[in-house]
Amino acid sequence: MILHRIPRLDWRKFADLFRPQDEFTGPVELDHFAAISDPEDRKFAALSAAASAILLTSDKLVLAQRGKIGIEILTPREFLALQIKE
């Protein structure tokens, strides 16, 4: 759903990232991310930490926690800029 909302991203390029066999089913620690004011957003930070993955977001409240909660947080634009450099 989110990828469809981001201009210039083609779902087909990312479809392999969402295979059922790659689904993360391990535990996540929502309580470690209480600094994120919206409880609905804490699950994304917790999943990012548990999976050792970058959290991509445009949410200002989540972005405000960069460098404070132990995970790498980038905007989609920043992430794309990094991919172009590589």
N, C-alpha and C positions, 0 to 999 in steps of 0.2 A: 504494500500500500504506500509506504513512504517513498520508495523509489519512483513510483508513478507521479508523485507530487514534485519531484526535483527536475526542473528543466535540464535538458541536455544529457540526462542519464537514460540509457536504453536498458530496460529490464532484461533483455536477452543477454546482455553482457555480464549480468550479475546473477542470473538464474542458478548457476552451479553453486553459488554460495549458500543456497537455501535448500540443499538436498536433505531429505529426512534422515539419512544416515549421519549427517554432520550436525544434527540438532544437539545443542548443549542441554544435558539433563541433570547436571551436577547441582550441588547446593549453591545458593547465593546468600550473601549476608546483607540484607536490606538495612539493618540497624547501623552498619558502618557508614552509611551515606545519608544520615539525618541532616547533614549540612545542606542538602538539596531540599529546598522548601516545599516543593510539590511532591507528595508521597508517590504519585503515579510515575514520576520520573526516576525515582530511586532504583526501581527494578532494572532500568537500563544501565545505570552506573554499576550496580551490583553484578549484573551479567558481564559487563565489560571487564570488571576486575577479575571475576571468576574465570573468564575465558582468556584472559590476558590479551584483550583486543582494544583497539582504539574506539572510543565512543564518538560517533559523528552526530552532531546536533546543531540546530539553529536556535534552540531554546536559550533565551538570555539568562534565565535563572541557573541553568546547568552550566552554561559557559562562564558564568561568574565564579564558579568553583574551580576553574583551571588552576593547577598547581597547588591545590589545597586538599584534595581528597584521594590522591594516590593513583589516579588513572590519567591516561592521556585523553584529552578532549579536544576535538577539532570541529570546525564547521565543515560542511560538505565542500565549500569553495577552497578552504585550506587543504583539505585532503586531495582534491583534484589537482591543485597546484603542485603538491608533492609528487603525485603520480606522473605529471608531465615532466618534472625534473629528472625522474629516474629513467 
